[in-house]
Amino acid sequence: MPVNWSSVCAFLACETQWRAVATLAGVIWLGLDYPAVDVVLRRQGAPDAVFADLQIMEAAALEVFAEDQP
């Protein structure tokens, strides 16, 4: 939907801002690095509502990442 386009673009712009920990069992995804995300959003001039949308997308992504864990 066009109304969500700025949130999708912001999510994609934050693709390098994930926190992860490498363990013997594999990679554990912790979530987005919020201070870095804040920089991305400010640079893009994104409205505050985009951050809430990112948190929803982050939670959904973490669920998918967890499915790939043994």
PDB file with SEQRES, HELIX, SHEET and CRYST1 records, atoms N, CA, C and O in Angstrom:
SEQRES   1 A   70  MET PRO VAL ASN TRP SER SER VAL CYS ALA PHE LEU ALA          
SEQRES   2 A   70  CYS GLU THR GLN TRP ARG ALA VAL ALA THR LEU ALA GLY          
SEQRES   3 A   70  VAL ILE TRP LEU GLY LEU ASP TYR PRO ALA VAL ASP VAL          
SEQRES   4 A   70  VAL LEU ARG ARG GLN GLY ALA PRO ASP ALA VAL PHE ALA          
SEQRES   5 A   70  ASP LEU GLN ILE MET GLU ALA ALA ALA LEU GLU VAL PHE          
SEQRES   6 A   70  ALA GLU ASP GLN PRO                                          
HELIX    1 AA1 PRO A    2  ASN A    4  5                                   3    
HELIX    2 AA2 TRP A    5  ALA A   13  1                                   9    
HELIX    3 AA3 TYR A   34  GLN A   44  1                                  11    
HELIX    4 AA4 ALA A   49  GLU A   67  1                                  19    
SHEET    1 AA1 2 TRP A  18  THR A  23  0                                        
SHEET    2 AA1 2 GLY A  26  LEU A  32 -1                                        
CRYST1    1.000    1.000    1.000  90.00  90.00  90.00 P 1           1          
ATOM      1  N   MET A   1       0.830  -1.174   0.000  1.00  0.00           N  
ATOM      2  CA  MET A   1       0.000   0.000   0.000  1.00  0.00           C  
ATOM      3  C   MET A   1       0.885   1.251   0.000  1.00  0.00           C  
ATOM      4  O   MET A   1       1.903   1.287   0.691  1.00  0.00           O  
ATOM      5  N   PRO A   2       0.517   2.238  -0.743  1.00  0.00           N  
ATOM      6  CA  PRO A   2       1.322   3.462  -0.812  1.00  0.00           C  
ATOM      7  C   PRO A   2       1.546   4.130   0.545  1.00  0.00           C  
ATOM      8  O   PRO A   2       2.589   4.750   0.755  1.00  0.00           O  
ATOM      9  N   VAL A   3       0.600   4.017   1.459  1.00  0.00           N  
ATOM     10  CA  VAL A   3       0.728   4.657   2.764  1.00  0.00           C  
ATOM     11  C   VAL A   3       1.898   4.065   3.567  1.00  0.00           C  
ATOM     12  O   VAL A   3       2.440   4.724   4.455  1.00  0.00           O  
ATOM     13  N   ASN A   4       2.277   2.838   3.255  1.00  0.00           N  
ATOM     14  CA  ASN A   4       3.359   2.165   3.979  1.00  0.00           C  
ATOM     15  C   ASN A   4       4.714   2.293   3.296  1.00  0.00           C  
ATOM     16  O   ASN A   4       5.713   1.791   3.812  1.00  0.00           O  
ATOM     17  N   TRP A   5       4.766   2.951   2.150  1.00  0.00           N  
ATOM     18  CA  TRP A   5       5.993   2.974   1.355  1.00  0.00           C  
ATOM     19  C   TRP A   5       7.168   3.570   2.124  1.00  0.00           C  
ATOM     20  O   TRP A   5       8.266   3.019   2.057  1.00  0.00           O  
ATOM     21  N   SER A   6       6.987   4.665   2.848  1.00  0.00           N  
ATOM     22  CA  SER A   6       8.103   5.273   3.582  1.00  0.00           C  
ATOM     23  C   SER A   6       8.624   4.341   4.672  1.00  0.00           C  
ATOM     24  O   SER A   6       9.822   4.330   4.954  1.00  0.00           O  
ATOM     25  N   SER A   7       7.739   3.561   5.286  1.00  0.00           N  
ATOM     26  CA  SER A   7       8.169   2.609   6.318  1.00  0.00           C  
ATOM     27  C   SER A   7       8.954   1.461   5.707  1.00  0.00           C  
ATOM     28  O   SER A   7       9.951   1.015   6.276  1.00  0.00           O  
ATOM     29  N   VAL A   8       8.516   0.984   4.564  1.00  0.00           N  
ATOM     30  CA  VAL A   8       9.240  -0.094   3.877  1.00  0.00           C  
ATOM     31  C   VAL A   8      10.626   0.396   3.454  1.00  0.00           C  
ATOM     32  O   VAL A   8      11.620  -0.308   3.631  1.00  0.00           O  
ATOM     33  N   CYS A   9      10.685   1.587   2.902  1.00  0.00           N  
ATOM     34  CA  CYS A   9      11.982   2.145   2.491  1.00  0.00           C  
ATOM     35  C   CYS A   9      12.911   2.317   3.690  1.00  0.00           C  
ATOM     36  O   CYS A   9      14.108   2.050   3.590  1.00  0.00           O  
ATOM     37  N   ALA A  10      12.374   2.756   4.809  1.00  0.00           N  
ATOM     38  CA  ALA A  10      13.182   2.920   6.019  1.00  0.00           C  
ATOM     39  C   ALA A  10      13.683   1.570   6.524  1.00  0.00           C  
ATOM     40  O   ALA A  10      14.836   1.452   6.938  1.00  0.00           O  
ATOM     41  N   PHE A  11      12.830   0.559   6.493  1.00  0.00           N  
ATOM     42  CA  PHE A  11      13.226  -0.779   6.925  1.00  0.00           C  
ATOM     43  C   PHE A  11      14.378  -1.291   6.058  1.00  0.00           C  
ATOM     44  O   PHE A  11      15.352  -1.841   6.572  1.00  0.00           O  
ATOM     45  N   LEU A  12      14.262  -1.111   4.766  1.00  0.00           N  
ATOM     46  CA  LEU A  12      15.325  -1.549   3.859  1.00  0.00           C  
ATOM     47  C   LEU A  12      16.603  -0.744   4.063  1.00  0.00           C  
ATOM     48  O   LEU A  12      17.702  -1.281   3.929  1.00  0.00           O  
ATOM     49  N   ALA A  13      16.469   0.530   4.383  1.00  0.00           N  
ATOM     50  CA  ALA A  13      17.643   1.369   4.633  1.00  0.00           C  
ATOM     51  C   ALA A  13      18.370   0.939   5.907  1.00  0.00           C  
ATOM     52  O   ALA A  13      19.557   1.222   6.070  1.00  0.00           O  
ATOM     53  N   CYS A  14      17.669   0.266   6.798  1.00  0.00           N  
ATOM     54  CA  CYS A  14      18.254  -0.187   8.064  1.00  0.00           C  
ATOM     55  C   CYS A  14      18.763  -1.628   7.988  1.00  0.00           C  
ATOM     56  O   CYS A  14      19.082  -2.223   9.017  1.00  0.00           O  
ATOM     57  N   GLU A  15      18.840  -2.181   6.804  1.00  0.00           N  
ATOM     58  CA  GLU A  15      19.186  -3.594   6.686  1.00  0.00           C  
ATOM     59  C   GLU A  15      20.570  -3.946   7.236  1.00  0.00           C  
ATOM     60  O   GLU A  15      20.826  -5.107   7.557  1.00  0.00           O  
ATOM     61  N   THR A  16      21.455  -2.971   7.349  1.00  0.00           N  
ATOM     62  CA  THR A  16      22.790  -3.242   7.902  1.00  0.00           C  
ATOM     63  C   THR A  16      22.880  -2.917   9.385  1.00  0.00           C  
ATOM     64  O   THR A  16      23.972  -2.916   9.953  1.00  0.00           O  
ATOM     65  N   GLN A  17      21.745  -2.642  10.019  1.00  0.00           N  
ATOM     66  CA  GLN A  17      21.739  -2.212  11.418  1.00  0.00           C  
ATOM     67  C   GLN A  17      21.235  -3.296  12.380  1.00  0.00           C  
ATOM     68  O   GLN A  17      20.773  -2.989  13.479  1.00  0.00           O  
ATOM     69  N   TRP A  18      21.326  -4.545  11.966  1.00  0.00           N  
ATOM     70  CA  TRP A  18      20.872  -5.641  12.830  1.00  0.00           C  
ATOM     71  C   TRP A  18      21.962  -6.019  13.815  1.00  0.00           C  
ATOM     72  O   TRP A  18      23.146  -6.033  13.479  1.00  0.00           O  
ATOM     73  N   ARG A  19      21.548  -6.325  15.029  1.00  0.00           N  
ATOM     74  CA  ARG A  19      22.473  -6.867  16.041  1.00  0.00           C  
ATOM     75  C   ARG A  19      22.321  -8.374  16.042  1.00  0.00           C  
ATOM     76  O   ARG A  19      21.214  -8.911  16.052  1.00  0.00           O  
ATOM     77  N   ALA A  20      23.457  -9.036  16.032  1.00  0.00           N  
ATOM     78  CA  ALA A  20      23.458 -10.495  16.037  1.00  0.00           C  
ATOM     79  C   ALA A  20      24.651 -10.970  16.855  1.00  0.00           C  
ATOM     80  O   ALA A  20      25.647 -10.263  17.013  1.00  0.00           O  
ATOM     81  N   VAL A  21      24.521 -12.189  17.370  1.00  0.00           N  
ATOM     82  CA  VAL A  21      25.590 -12.813  18.142  1.00  0.00           C  
ATOM     83  C   VAL A  21      25.888 -14.156  17.501  1.00  0.00           C  
ATOM     84  O   VAL A  21      24.982 -14.954  17.262  1.00  0.00           O  
ATOM     85  N   ALA A  22      27.158 -14.402  17.224  1.00  0.00           N  
ATOM     86  CA  ALA A  22      27.556 -15.695  16.678  1.00  0.00           C  
ATOM     87  C   ALA A  22      27.879 -16.637  17.829  1.00  0.00           C  
ATOM     88  O   ALA A  22      28.677 -16.308  18.707  1.00  0.00           O  
ATOM     89  N   THR A  23      27.259 -17.798  17.820  1.00  0.00           N  
ATOM     90  CA  THR A  23      27.513 -18.817  18.836  1.00  0.00           C  
ATOM     91  C   THR A  23      27.888 -20.117  18.138  1.00  0.00           C  
ATOM     92  O   THR A  23      27.845 -20.204  16.910  1.00  0.00           O  
ATOM     93  N   LEU A  24      28.251 -21.114  18.911  1.00  0.00           N  
ATOM     94  CA  LEU A  24      28.541 -22.416  18.317  1.00  0.00           C  
ATOM     95  C   LEU A  24      27.306 -23.023  17.670  1.00  0.00           C  
ATOM     96  O   LEU A  24      27.421 -23.837  16.753  1.00  0.00           O  
ATOM     97  N   ALA A  25      26.139 -22.640  18.133  1.00  0.00           N  
ATOM     98  CA  ALA A  25      24.888 -23.155  17.576  1.00  0.00           C  
ATOM     99  C   ALA A  25      24.452 -22.374  16.339  1.00  0.00           C  
ATOM    100  O   ALA A  25      23.513 -22.782  15.655  1.00  0.00           O  
ATOM    101  N   GLY A  26      25.111 -21.269  16.042  1.00  0.00           N  
ATOM    102  CA  GLY A  26      24.748 -20.448  14.899  1.00  0.00           C  
ATOM    103  C   GLY A  26      24.567 -19.002  15.297  1.00  0.00           C  
ATOM    104  O   GLY A  26      24.971 -18.586  16.383  1.00  0.00           O  
ATOM    105  N   VAL A  27      23.968 -18.255  14.429  1.00  0.00           N  
ATOM    106  CA  VAL A  27      23.747 -16.828  14.657  1.00  0.00           C  
ATOM    107  C   VAL A  27      22.426 -16.623  15.382  1.00  0.00           C  
ATOM    108  O   VAL A  27      21.403 -17.199  15.014  1.00  0.00           O  
ATOM    109  N   ILE A  28      22.465 -15.801  16.410  1.00  0.00           N  
ATOM    110  CA  ILE A  28      21.249 -15.421  17.131  1.00  0.00           C  
ATOM    111  C   ILE A  28      20.981 -13.956  16.811  1.00  0.00           C  
ATOM    112  O   ILE A  28      21.794 -13.083  17.113  1.00  0.00           O  
ATOM    113  N   TRP A  29      19.840 -13.701  16.201  1.00  0.00           N  
ATOM    114  CA  TRP A  29      19.462 -12.339  15.835  1.00  0.00           C  
ATOM    115  C   TRP A  29      18.786 -11.686  17.027  1.00  0.00           C  
ATOM    116  O   TRP A  29      17.805 -12.207  17.556  1.00  0.00           O  
ATOM    117  N   LEU A  30      19.319 -10.529  17.452  1.00  0.00           N  
ATOM    118  CA  LEU A  30      18.818  -9.839  18.635  1.00  0.00           C  
ATOM    119  C   LEU A  30      17.800  -8.754  18.295  1.00  0.00           C  
ATOM    120  O   LEU A  30      16.885  -8.495  19.077  1.00  0.00           O  
ATOM    121  N   GLY A  31      17.950  -8.136  17.164  1.00  0.00           N  
ATOM    122  CA  GLY A  31      17.054  -7.058  16.766  1.00  0.00           C  
ATOM    123  C   GLY A  31      17.838  -5.916  16.159  1.00  0.00           C  
ATOM    124  O   GLY A  31      19.052  -6.004  15.980  1.00  0.00           O  
ATOM    125  N   LEU A  32      17.143  -4.859  15.848  1.00  0.00           N  
ATOM    126  CA  LEU A  32      17.786  -3.693  15.255  1.00  0.00           C  
ATOM    127  C   LEU A  32      18.543  -2.890  16.307  1.00  0.00           C  
ATOM    128  O   LEU A  32      18.138  -2.831  17.469  1.00  0.00           O  
ATOM    129  N   ASP A  33      19.629  -2.282  15.894  1.00  0.00           N  
ATOM    130  CA  ASP A  33      20.422  -1.394  16.736  1.00  0.00           C  
ATOM    131  C   ASP A  33      19.750  -0.017  16.696  1.00  0.00           C  
ATOM    132  O   ASP A  33      19.950   0.754  15.758  1.00  0.00           O  
ATOM    133  N   TYR A  34      18.958   0.277  17.714  1.00  0.00           N  
ATOM    134  CA  TYR A  34      18.111   1.474  17.696  1.00  0.00           C  
ATOM    135  C   TYR A  34      18.883   2.790  17.556  1.00  0.00           C  
ATOM    136  O   TYR A  34      18.414   3.672  16.837  1.00  0.00           O  
ATOM    137  N   PRO A  35      20.036   2.969  18.198  1.00  0.00           N  
ATOM    138  CA  PRO A  35      20.764   4.228  17.962  1.00  0.00           C  
ATOM    139  C   PRO A  35      21.154   4.400  16.487  1.00  0.00           C  
ATOM    140  O   PRO A  35      21.089   5.506  15.952  1.00  0.00           O  
ATOM    141  N   ALA A  36      21.552   3.323  15.846  1.00  0.00           N  
ATOM    142  CA  ALA A  36      21.896   3.402  14.422  1.00  0.00           C  
ATOM    143  C   ALA A  36      20.650   3.628  13.571  1.00  0.00           C  
ATOM    144  O   ALA A  36      20.693   4.371  12.591  1.00  0.00           O  
ATOM    145  N   VAL A  37      19.549   2.995  13.940  1.00  0.00           N  
ATOM    146  CA  VAL A  37      18.288   3.194  13.224  1.00  0.00           C  
ATOM    147  C   VAL A  37      17.857   4.653  13.330  1.00  0.00           C  
ATOM    148  O   VAL A  37      17.368   5.231  12.360  1.00  0.00           O  
ATOM    149  N   ASP A  38      18.037   5.245  14.505  1.00  0.00           N  
ATOM    150  CA  ASP A  38      17.680   6.647  14.692  1.00  0.00           C  
ATOM    151  C   ASP A  38      18.443   7.542  13.722  1.00  0.00           C  
ATOM    152  O   ASP A  38      17.877   8.485  13.169  1.00  0.00           O  
ATOM    153  N   VAL A  39      19.719   7.250  13.516  1.00  0.00           N  
ATOM    154  CA  VAL A  39      20.521   8.027  12.573  1.00  0.00           C  
ATOM    155  C   VAL A  39      19.952   7.880  11.159  1.00  0.00           C  
ATOM    156  O   VAL A  39      19.804   8.869  10.442  1.00  0.00           O  
ATOM    157  N   VAL A  40      19.642   6.667  10.769  1.00  0.00           N  
ATOM    158  CA  VAL A  40      19.086   6.422   9.435  1.00  0.00           C  
ATOM    159  C   VAL A  40      17.778   7.197   9.259  1.00  0.00           C  
ATOM    160  O   VAL A  40      17.576   7.866   8.246  1.00  0.00           O  
ATOM    161  N   LEU A  41      16.897   7.101  10.250  1.00  0.00           N  
ATOM    162  CA  LEU A  41      15.601   7.768  10.136  1.00  0.00           C  
ATOM    163  C   LEU A  41      15.745   9.288  10.085  1.00  0.00           C  
ATOM    164  O   LEU A  41      15.053   9.957   9.317  1.00  0.00           O  
ATOM    165  N   ARG A  42      16.644   9.828  10.903  1.00  0.00           N  
ATOM    166  CA  ARG A  42      16.844  11.284  10.885  1.00  0.00           C  
ATOM    167  C   ARG A  42      17.423  11.731   9.555  1.00  0.00           C  
ATOM    168  O   ARG A  42      17.024  12.765   9.020  1.00  0.00           O  
ATOM    169  N   ARG A  43      18.358  10.964   9.016  1.00  0.00           N  
ATOM    170  CA  ARG A  43      18.959  11.320   7.721  1.00  0.00           C  
ATOM    171  C   ARG A  43      17.929  11.275   6.599  1.00  0.00           C  
ATOM    172  O   ARG A  43      18.001  12.054   5.648  1.00  0.00           O  
ATOM    173  N   GLN A  44      16.978  10.365   6.715  1.00  0.00           N  
ATOM    174  CA  GLN A  44      15.930  10.255   5.704  1.00  0.00           C  
ATOM    175  C   GLN A  44      14.798  11.253   5.928  1.00  0.00           C  
ATOM    176  O   GLN A  44      13.949  11.441   5.057  1.00  0.00           O  
ATOM    177  N   GLY A  45      14.787  11.887   7.086  1.00  0.00           N  
ATOM    178  CA  GLY A  45      13.702  12.809   7.400  1.00  0.00           C  
ATOM    179  C   GLY A  45      12.381  12.093   7.613  1.00  0.00           C  
ATOM    180  O   GLY A  45      11.313  12.636   7.329  1.00  0.00           O  
ATOM    181  N   ALA A  46      12.466  10.857   8.121  1.00  0.00           N  
ATOM    182  CA  ALA A  46      11.261  10.040   8.313  1.00  0.00           C  
ATOM    183  C   ALA A  46      10.441  10.557   9.488  1.00  0.00           C  
ATOM    184  O   ALA A  46      11.006  10.980  10.496  1.00  0.00           O  
ATOM    185  N   PRO A  47       9.117  10.527   9.372  1.00  0.00           N  
ATOM    186  CA  PRO A  47       8.264  10.929  10.504  1.00  0.00           C  
ATOM    187  C   PRO A  47       8.373   9.923  11.651  1.00  0.00           C  
ATOM    188  O   PRO A  47       8.781   8.780  11.445  1.00  0.00           O  
ATOM    189  N   ASP A  48       8.009  10.350  12.845  1.00  0.00           N  
ATOM    190  CA  ASP A  48       8.120   9.496  14.036  1.00  0.00           C  
ATOM    191  C   ASP A  48       7.336   8.197  13.908  1.00  0.00           C  
ATOM    192  O   ASP A  48       7.747   7.178  14.463  1.00  0.00           O  
ATOM    193  N   ALA A  49       6.232   8.208  13.199  1.00  0.00           N  
ATOM    194  CA  ALA A  49       5.401   7.003  13.066  1.00  0.00           C  
ATOM    195  C   ALA A  49       6.145   5.877  12.365  1.00  0.00           C  
ATOM    196  O   ALA A  49       5.804   4.708  12.549  1.00  0.00           O  
ATOM    197  N   VAL A  50       7.139   6.201  11.575  1.00  0.00           N  
ATOM    198  CA  VAL A  50       7.893   5.172  10.856  1.00  0.00           C  
ATOM    199  C   VAL A  50       8.627   4.265  11.844  1.00  0.00           C  
ATOM    200  O   VAL A  50       8.762   3.067  11.595  1.00  0.00           O  
ATOM    201  N   PHE A  51       9.100   4.819  12.956  1.00  0.00           N  
ATOM    202  CA  PHE A  51       9.806   4.001  13.935  1.00  0.00           C  
ATOM    203  C   PHE A  51       8.884   2.912  14.497  1.00  0.00           C  
ATOM    204  O   PHE A  51       9.309   1.768  14.657  1.00  0.00           O  
ATOM    205  N   ALA A  52       7.662   3.250  14.788  1.00  0.00           N  
ATOM    206  CA  ALA A  52       6.706   2.246  15.281  1.00  0.00           C  
ATOM    207  C   ALA A  52       6.477   1.162  14.235  1.00  0.00           C  
ATOM    208  O   ALA A  52       6.378  -0.019  14.569  1.00  0.00           O  
ATOM    209  N   ASP A  53       6.395   1.560  12.977  1.00  0.00           N  
ATOM    210  CA  ASP A  53       6.244   0.579  11.901  1.00  0.00           C  
ATOM    211  C   ASP A  53       7.471  -0.333  11.823  1.00  0.00           C  
ATOM    212  O   ASP A  53       7.344  -1.538  11.607  1.00  0.00           O  
ATOM    213  N   LEU A  54       8.656   0.251  12.001  1.00  0.00           N  
ATOM    214  CA  LEU A  54       9.884  -0.550  11.971  1.00  0.00           C  
ATOM    215  C   LEU A  54       9.887  -1.594  13.084  1.00  0.00           C  
ATOM    216  O   LEU A  54      10.334  -2.723  12.882  1.00  0.00           O  
ATOM    217  N   GLN A  55       9.391  -1.215  14.248  1.00  0.00           N  
ATOM    218  CA  GLN A  55       9.363  -2.169  15.356  1.00  0.00           C  
ATOM    219  C   GLN A  55       8.436  -3.347  15.044  1.00  0.00           C  
ATOM    220  O   GLN A  55       8.719  -4.480  15.433  1.00  0.00           O  
ATOM    221  N   ILE A  56       7.349  -3.085  14.355  1.00  0.00           N  
ATOM    222  CA  ILE A  56       6.443  -4.164  13.960  1.00  0.00           C  
ATOM    223  C   ILE A  56       7.132  -5.073  12.943  1.00  0.00           C  
ATOM    224  O   ILE A  56       7.053  -6.297  13.048  1.00  0.00           O  
ATOM    225  N   MET A  57       7.802  -4.482  11.970  1.00  0.00           N  
ATOM    226  CA  MET A  57       8.509  -5.281  10.962  1.00  0.00           C  
ATOM    227  C   MET A  57       9.684  -6.039  11.583  1.00  0.00           C  
ATOM    228  O   MET A  57       9.978  -7.169  11.194  1.00  0.00           O  
ATOM    229  N   GLU A  58      10.349  -5.411  12.549  1.00  0.00           N  
ATOM    230  CA  GLU A  58      11.452  -6.061  13.254  1.00  0.00           C  
ATOM    231  C   GLU A  58      10.956  -7.315  13.979  1.00  0.00           C  
ATOM    232  O   GLU A  58      11.575  -8.374  13.884  1.00  0.00           O  
ATOM    233  N   ALA A  59       9.853  -7.195  14.692  1.00  0.00           N  
ATOM    234  CA  ALA A  59       9.301  -8.340  15.420  1.00  0.00           C  
ATOM    235  C   ALA A  59       8.936  -9.469  14.468  1.00  0.00           C  
ATOM    236  O   ALA A  59       9.188 -10.637  14.765  1.00  0.00           O  
ATOM    237  N   ALA A  60       8.347  -9.133  13.332  1.00  0.00           N  
ATOM    238  CA  ALA A  60       7.988 -10.156  12.345  1.00  0.00           C  
ATOM    239  C   ALA A  60       9.240 -10.816  11.768  1.00  0.00           C  
ATOM    240  O   ALA A  60       9.273 -12.032  11.576  1.00  0.00           O  
ATOM    241  N   ALA A  61      10.263 -10.017  11.495  1.00  0.00           N  
ATOM    242  CA  ALA A  61      11.508 -10.568  10.960  1.00  0.00           C  
ATOM    243  C   ALA A  61      12.177 -11.492  11.977  1.00  0.00           C  
ATOM    244  O   ALA A  61      12.683 -12.554  11.615  1.00  0.00           O  
ATOM    245  N   LEU A  62      12.179 -11.087  13.246  1.00  0.00           N  
ATOM    246  CA  LEU A  62      12.788 -11.927  14.279  1.00  0.00           C  
ATOM    247  C   LEU A  62      12.074 -13.277  14.395  1.00  0.00           C  
ATOM    248  O   LEU A  62      12.715 -14.296  14.651  1.00  0.00           O  
ATOM    249  N   GLU A  63      10.764 -13.287  14.210  1.00  0.00           N  
ATOM    250  CA  GLU A  63      10.023 -14.555  14.223  1.00  0.00           C  
ATOM    251  C   GLU A  63      10.473 -15.442  13.082  1.00  0.00           C  
ATOM    252  O   GLU A  63      10.646 -16.646  13.267  1.00  0.00           O  
ATOM    253  N   VAL A  64      10.665 -14.871  11.909  1.00  0.00           N  
ATOM    254  CA  VAL A  64      11.125 -15.646  10.751  1.00  0.00           C  
ATOM    255  C   VAL A  64      12.549 -16.129  10.974  1.00  0.00           C  
ATOM    256  O   VAL A  64      12.866 -17.280  10.674  1.00  0.00           O  
ATOM    257  N   PHE A  65      13.408 -15.268  11.494  1.00  0.00           N  
ATOM    258  CA  PHE A  65      14.791 -15.681  11.773  1.00  0.00           C  
ATOM    259  C   PHE A  65      14.820 -16.838  12.761  1.00  0.00           C  
ATOM    260  O   PHE A  65      15.624 -17.759  12.620  1.00  0.00           O  
ATOM    261  N   ALA A  66      13.950 -16.791  13.754  1.00  0.00           N  
ATOM    262  CA  ALA A  66      13.917 -17.847  14.774  1.00  0.00           C  
ATOM    263  C   ALA A  66      13.477 -19.186  14.185  1.00  0.00           C  
ATOM    264  O   ALA A  66      13.874 -20.236  14.691  1.00  0.00           O  
ATOM    265  N   GLU A  67      12.686 -19.171  13.153  1.00  0.00           N  
ATOM    266  CA  GLU A  67      12.247 -20.416  12.496  1.00  0.00           C  
ATOM    267  C   GLU A  67      13.420 -21.158  11.872  1.00  0.00           C  
ATOM    268  O   GLU A  67      13.390 -22.381  11.741  1.00  0.00           O  
ATOM    269  N   ASP A  68      14.453 -20.415  11.487  1.00  0.00           N  
ATOM    270  CA  ASP A  68      15.620 -21.025  10.841  1.00  0.00           C  
ATOM    271  C   ASP A  68      16.587 -21.618  11.854  1.00  0.00           C  
ATOM    272  O   ASP A  68      17.526 -22.313  11.466  1.00  0.00           O  
ATOM    273  N   GLN A  69      16.383 -21.365  13.132  1.00  0.00           N  
ATOM    274  CA  GLN A  69      17.279 -21.900  14.167  1.00  0.00           C  
ATOM    275  C   GLN A  69      16.952 -23.367  14.445  1.00  0.00           C  
ATOM    276  O   GLN A  69      15.797 -23.785  14.371  1.00  0.00           O  
ATOM    277  N   PRO A  70      17.991 -24.138  14.765  1.00  0.00           N  
ATOM    278  CA  PRO A  70      17.744 -25.581  15.066  1.00  0.00           C  
ATOM    279  C   PRO A  70      16.949 -25.793  16.324  1.00  0.00           C  
ATOM    280  O   PRO A  70      16.671 -26.934  16.695  1.00  0.00           O  
TER     281      PRO A  70                                                      
END                                                                             
